[in-house]
Amino acid sequence: MTDKTQTKILYLVVLFCISFLMWKQIYEAQFLVYDENYGNLLSAFFISVCSIFGLIIIWEKWKSIILESKWQTLLFLLLSSPITIIIVCLNYKSFFGVALKV
């Protein structure tokens, strides 16, 4: 494997892990008590914001990786953007069928 291929694979694995972590935090919020469930939702939001800043930094330094993985990056932005997280949190019952404990 070339160094560029390894970097691309690492980039895709990191995108997947970040998405998985955020959605796991959001899903597990339904099982927690009031303050803890909002903590999970906030942590998912902040991880999402940090990942967007990370993508901006990657765009500035290694633009070719993002351009080669454009569909995966677009899917990541669609599923894990801060706007998506906010929409899911505001409509939690519609997405997961359970209201958060208050």
Stockholm file with secondary structure:
# STOCKHOLM 1.0

chainA/1-102         MTDKTQTKILYLVVLFCISFLMWKQIYEAQFLVYDENYGNLLSAFFISVCSIFGLIIIWEKWKSIILESKWQTLLFLLLSSPITIIIVCLNYKSFFGVALKV
#=GR chainA/1-102 SS CCHHHHHHHHHHHHHHHHHHHHHHHHHHGGGSCHHHHHHHHHHHHHHHHHHHHHHHHHHHHCHHHHHHTHHHHHHHHHHHSHHHHHHHHHTHHHHHSSCCCC
#=GC SS_cons         CCHHHHHHHHHHHHHHHHHHHHHHHHHHGGGSCHHHHHHHHHHHHHHHHHHHHHHHHHHHHCHHHHHHTHHHHHHHHHHHSHHHHHHHHHTHHHHHSSCCCC
//
